[in-house]
Amino acid sequence: MAEFTMELSDEQKEVRDWIHGFAADVMRPAAAEWDEREESPWPVIQEAAKIGLYSLDFYAQQFFDPTGLGIPMAMEELFWGDAGIGLSIVGTGLAAVGVLANGTEEQIGTWIPQMYGDAADVKVAAFCSSEPDAGSDVSAMRTRAVYDEAKDEWVLNGTKTWATNGGIANVHVVVAVVDPDLGPKGHASFIVPPRTPGLSQGQKFKKHGIRASHTAEVVLEDVRVPGHCLLGGKEKLDERLARARERARGTGERVKNAAMATFEASRPAVGAQAVGIARAAYEVALDYAKERVQFGRPIIDNQGVAFQLADMRTQIDAARLLVWRASWMATAGKPFTSAEGSMSKLFAGETAKKVTAQAMQILGGNGYTREYPVERMHRDAAIYTIFEGTSEIQRLVIARTVAGVPIR
Ligand SMILES: Cc1cc2nc3c(=O)[nH]c(=O)nc-3n(C[C@H](O)[C@H](O)[C@H](O)COP(=O)(O)OP(=O)(O)OC[C@H]3O[C@@H](n4cnc5c(N)ncnc54)[C@H](O)[C@@H]3O)c2cc1C
């Protein structure tokens, strides 16, 4: 197990600088265009695939980096480039983590490569948990998966919403109810392979920010998937359900639910994305404050502006430290005994929202226009207190964890 370090190795710095180059040279110049188009930026994803930045190999390398800093470092640089395009590049990762968290080795080997495709034929994947009546409250999930034993197939019915890459994905990972009496403990995750009949895209959402990332409903009508598409396999599911039923009777140990396992693993990475957006806005504001002259001196010479920049920088560094700690803990196999993953996402998300608003203020009228990027960054940052668990839900998780009360 690697010790916690804040010092990147020479090799990590090389990777960081390489991603930074792509973010600066390819993502930033394209950011405003794809924000206006409100479409998935396929040419940019293809560029990323060509250089190996959008690939299973790259993410696996960062994911298995023993220091735990590979993923947060990569996320911060990409989202420093642009959050909407960044999410289009890393959105597949949430589905991949869903498979890594719950799948067998064979499932990981079969499905994750199909999520990414290759440089000549780029693909994306979607993770579908949220539903119109089940956002924060996953126990209200209605999408049903029923086992057809005669055919060894699962039949999925329901409507998923807010799915990043929903409907345009090659592979969809769908969380569904297999035993309605068990609440979230009766959920399981399924792979829906490419071109499976019955899966269709519903409404595509027009959003406030991260507009280059595709978000849509996914409708499942008698979607039949083979038995081997149940993540973790039937035997493991039956054991898990039996344990959950025992626990419901008051005798068994706690059982994790499928969506929770995915979110827990991905929270620090999402926090790192927020750090990238905040840093980008802070840098624009700092440069502007040094150049903009009012009352005969640069505006940074006013303590009111300088202190804002000092607070922005302090909060960004604090957010990064929380993210790096949680990522290291997850990699080192240390349990989040104080909900450190949630802490990192909560603080980084709130920081991104606040810092981007302050950056807009420092740019004055210019900050409010689309001539400057901070207005887009502020719109993009707003999602970081909402998705992957709202700030309120993160506080709830932290409070229950530190109080020793079970998280439902
Ligand atoms: C752009 C975008 C992309 C997304 N991508 C995905 C994806 O790829 N896959 C996926 O499955 N989902 C995705 N989501 C869904 C996202 O995770 C949910 O929007 C989020 O979990 C909140 O659920 P909700 O929108 O239903 O809000 P609600 O749960 O209805 O919450 C509304 C408000 O009530 C508050 N609230 C609710 N319960 C409590 C409580 N107990 N205590 C205090 N406050 C509470 C919330 O904090 C919030 O402020 C995405 C959403 C967006 C907007």
The ligand as an SDF file (V2000), in Angstrom:
LIG
                    3D

 53 58  0  0  0  0  0  0  0  0999 V2000
  -26.8890   16.8460  -16.0170 C   0  0  0  0  0  0  0  0  0  0  0  0
  -27.2310   15.6530  -15.1910 C   0  0  0  0  0  0  0  0  0  0  0  0
  -26.5750   14.4580  -15.4340 C   0  0  0  0  0  0  0  0  0  0  0  0
  -26.9020   13.3180  -14.6750 C   0  0  0  0  0  0  0  0  0  0  0  0
  -26.3190   12.1140  -14.9760 N   0  0  0  0  0  0  0  0  0  0  0  0
  -26.8160   10.9890  -14.3940 C   0  0  0  0  0  0  0  0  0  0  0  0
  -26.3830    9.6950  -14.8460 C   0  0  0  0  0  0  0  0  0  0  0  0
  -25.5420    9.5720  -15.7370 O   0  0  0  0  0  0  0  0  0  0  0  0
  -26.9630    8.5990  -14.2860 N   0  0  0  0  0  0  0  0  0  0  0  0
  -27.9120    8.6880  -13.2930 C   0  0  0  0  0  0  0  0  0  0  0  0
  -28.3920    7.6600  -12.8390 O   0  0  0  0  0  0  0  0  0  0  0  0
  -28.3240    9.9010  -12.8390 N   0  0  0  0  0  0  0  0  0  0  0  0
  -27.8020   11.0350  -13.3610 C   0  0  0  0  0  0  0  0  0  0  0  0
  -28.2420   12.2830  -12.9310 N   0  0  0  0  0  0  0  0  0  0  0  0
  -29.2530   12.3420  -11.8670 C   0  0  0  0  0  0  0  0  0  0  0  0
  -28.7700   12.9900  -10.5900 C   0  0  0  0  0  0  0  0  0  0  0  0
  -27.9050   12.1280   -9.9010 O   0  0  0  0  0  0  0  0  0  0  0  0
  -30.0210   13.4120   -9.7950 C   0  0  0  0  0  0  0  0  0  0  0  0
  -30.5440   14.5620  -10.4400 O   0  0  0  0  0  0  0  0  0  0  0  0
  -29.7200   13.7000   -8.3570 C   0  0  0  0  0  0  0  0  0  0  0  0
  -29.4280   12.5100   -7.6820 O   0  0  0  0  0  0  0  0  0  0  0  0
  -30.8810   14.4010   -7.6450 C   0  0  0  0  0  0  0  0  0  0  0  0
  -32.0830   13.7610   -7.8630 O   0  0  0  0  0  0  0  0  0  0  0  0
  -33.3650   14.6110   -8.3150 P   0  0  0  0  0  0  0  0  0  0  0  0
  -32.9640   15.4320   -9.4720 O   0  0  0  0  0  0  0  0  0  0  0  0
  -34.4980   13.6750   -8.5000 O   0  0  0  0  0  0  0  0  0  0  0  0
  -33.6480   15.5890   -7.1090 O   0  0  0  0  0  0  0  0  0  0  0  0
  -34.5390   15.2760   -5.8040 P   0  0  0  0  0  0  0  0  0  0  0  0
  -34.0800   14.0120   -5.1790 O   0  0  0  0  0  0  0  0  0  0  0  0
  -35.9600   15.4010   -6.1450 O   0  0  0  0  0  0  0  0  0  0  0  0
  -34.1160   16.4720   -4.8530 O   0  0  0  0  0  0  0  0  0  0  0  0
  -34.6870   17.7720   -4.9420 C   0  0  0  0  0  0  0  0  0  0  0  0
  -34.1280   18.6230   -3.7880 C   0  0  0  0  0  0  0  0  0  0  0  0
  -34.5320   18.0430   -2.5330 O   0  0  0  0  0  0  0  0  0  0  0  0
  -33.3980   17.7920   -1.7270 C   0  0  0  0  0  0  0  0  0  0  0  0
  -33.6070   16.5800   -0.9170 N   0  0  0  0  0  0  0  0  0  0  0  0
  -34.1080   15.3860   -1.3220 C   0  0  0  0  0  0  0  0  0  0  0  0
  -34.1320   14.5250   -0.2810 N   0  0  0  0  0  0  0  0  0  0  0  0
  -33.6180   15.1840    0.7870 C   0  0  0  0  0  0  0  0  0  0  0  0
  -33.3870   14.8360    2.1520 C   0  0  0  0  0  0  0  0  0  0  0  0
  -33.6650   13.6100    2.6250 N   0  0  0  0  0  0  0  0  0  0  0  0
  -32.8590   15.7750    2.9740 N   0  0  0  0  0  0  0  0  0  0  0  0
  -32.5770   17.0170    2.5240 C   0  0  0  0  0  0  0  0  0  0  0  0
  -32.7760   17.4030    1.2470 N   0  0  0  0  0  0  0  0  0  0  0  0
  -33.2910   16.4970    0.3820 C   0  0  0  0  0  0  0  0  0  0  0  0
  -32.2450   17.6000   -2.7110 C   0  0  0  0  0  0  0  0  0  0  0  0
  -30.9920   17.8190   -2.0920 O   0  0  0  0  0  0  0  0  0  0  0  0
  -32.5920   18.6490   -3.7660 C   0  0  0  0  0  0  0  0  0  0  0  0
  -32.1430   19.8990   -3.3480 O   0  0  0  0  0  0  0  0  0  0  0  0
  -27.8840   13.4260  -13.6440 C   0  0  0  0  0  0  0  0  0  0  0  0
  -28.5280   14.6390  -13.4020 C   0  0  0  0  0  0  0  0  0  0  0  0
  -28.2190   15.7480  -14.1690 C   0  0  0  0  0  0  0  0  0  0  0  0
  -28.9850   17.0180  -13.9160 C   0  0  0  0  0  0  0  0  0  0  0  0
  1  2  1  0
  2  3  1  0
  2 52  2  0
  3  4  2  0
  4  5  1  0
  4 50  1  0
  5  6  2  0
  6  7  1  0
  6 13  1  0
  7  8  2  0
  7  9  1  0
  9 10  1  0
 10 11  2  0
 10 12  1  0
 12 13  2  0
 13 14  1  0
 14 15  1  0
 14 50  1  0
 15 16  1  0
 16 17  1  0
 16 18  1  0
 18 19  1  0
 18 20  1  0
 20 21  1  0
 20 22  1  0
 22 23  1  0
 23 24  1  0
 24 25  2  0
 24 26  1  0
 24 27  1  0
 27 28  1  0
 28 29  2  0
 28 30  1  0
 28 31  1  0
 31 32  1  0
 32 33  1  0
 33 34  1  0
 33 48  1  0
 34 35  1  0
 35 36  1  0
 35 46  1  0
 36 37  1  0
 36 45  1  0
 37 38  2  0
 38 39  1  0
 39 40  1  0
 39 45  2  0
 40 41  1  0
 40 42  2  0
 42 43  1  0
 43 44  2  0
 44 45  1  0
 46 47  1  0
 46 48  1  0
 48 49  1  0
 50 51  2  0
 51 52  1  0
 52 53  1  0
M  END
$$$$
